[in-house]
Amino acid sequence: MKEILGDSVLILGYGREGKSTHRYVLEHYPKKRIGIADQQKVEPIANLPAELHIGKDYLESVCHYDVIIRSPGVSSRLPKLQECLELGKKVTTATNIFFSECPGMIIGVTGTKGKSTTSSLTANILKEKYCDVRLVGNIGQPALDYLPGSNSRTIFVAELSSFQLEDIHYSPHIAIILAIVPEHFDRYRNFSQYVKAKGQILNHQTTKDIVIFNPSHKIVNELVLNGLAKKYRFSLKPKKDANCYLNKEDIFIQKEGKKPLFVLDRSEIPLLGEGNIENTLAAILVGAILNIPLSKIRKAIAEFESLEHRLEFVGEYHGIKFYNDSLATIPEATIHALKAIGNDVETLIAGGYDRGLDFSKLGEFLGKRRLRSLILFPPTGKRIWEALCNAAPKEPRPQKYDVSSMKEAVDIAYQTTSPGKICLLSPASASFGLFRDYQQRGDLFKKYIEEFVKQS
């Protein structure tokens, strides 16, 4: 399917992926008229030619173009895009263009959390055998930038968000679906709509394709059940139909009609938490399917380093261990982080942008923990505290500190956390408002930790 037809192309949304799309279209379709539409003030990269539609009226000229390339930050349900479709215009995405032009194998990874870790670990494992493995997608590496020089032997590992999957016309050769829990209620009307977007990754798979999943996640299992692709299952405990599973402390691969093969001990995985065990099991399955020796899989896992802002150990200062889990933008991720790090967490820094998520389970979990300090950012800090108070109406409760800056949060953490204990940044909320994104939030956390040491 050709994604770019007609004489004119509009790039709708000019962030990182929009800029990548601009470069790609100019290189491959130099004669087409190109437009850029964005609500924010933007400048075309390196003065590349384009007609600009900027500001509050940025959508007015959308239907004047033959092809509209939607960036992930723009909803596929935007009324103006529906109007374009009714007029016979082509509405597509950089992800669709990538799939349509890619000459090699695509391994697509989606789910609510764990996508980046699973994608990166999978790529590391594949590099043990294959010469040309490219990690692309939502991980911050626009896929179109990595197409040049690829061929039928190239393997792409693509992290795919729900925003990229909403209107996908293709499916990867191998799809990995991790756990799906509520998120992005600022984008989707309800959880079902979010799940549907995630499930799009399977819609165009055939009997020649593969899906990797954990059937204990009911929502994922329901998405996968009626698909045509060959199913590979992983599990946190031994199961008859599991192709890769954890048995006490050992991980095994189970190939059809053969005895289970030991892969590695759980202690050899340099990642914290049960969620990361699942991520590892999924990556192991890809390696096994693509015939990578188990010794090579074990080596790639042992050498893997945790990604930044994901249960990242910052260091030990004044006897306090600091962990940066800024990517924890949902309550479930914070619960996972607290379980993974253990009972030595004395200070939790949480709260942020309100996307309408339910904090009741987090409140119940915090009510059972012996936290000393709970440092909270607005506006969800108030909701997290209310959830805790509802779950644990009687004392003792942690001391609450309301803050409006990361410096203030870190200063309080140093003052209230005992030597030998842990301070964890795991916000359970998005970063918008006080911070540009989760990366800036995590970077400031690390910056002020080190600055405090220098000043003291």
Secondary structure, 3 states (H helix, E strand, C coil): CCCCCCCEEEEECCCHHHHHHHHHHHHHCCCCEEEEEECCCCCCHHHCCCEEEECCCCCCCHHHCCEEEECCCCCCCCHHHHHHHHCCCEEEEHHHHHHHHCCCEEEEEECCCCHHHHHHHHHHHHCCCCCCEEEEECCCECHHHHCCCCCCCCEEEEECCHHHHCCCCCCCCEEEECCCCCCCCCCCCCHHHHHHHHHHHHCCCCCCCEEEECCCCHHHHHHHHCCCCEEEEEECCCCCCCCEEEECCEEEECCCCCCCEEEEEHHHCCCCCHHHHHHHHHHHHHHHHCCCCHHHHHHHHHCCCCCCCCCEEEEEECCEEEEECCCCCCHHHHHHHHHHHCCCEEEEEEECECCCCCCHHHHHHHHCCCCCEEEEECCHHHHHHHHHHHHCCCCCCCEEEECCCHHHHHHHHHHHCCCCCEEEECCCCECECCECCHHHHHHHHHHHHHHHHHHC
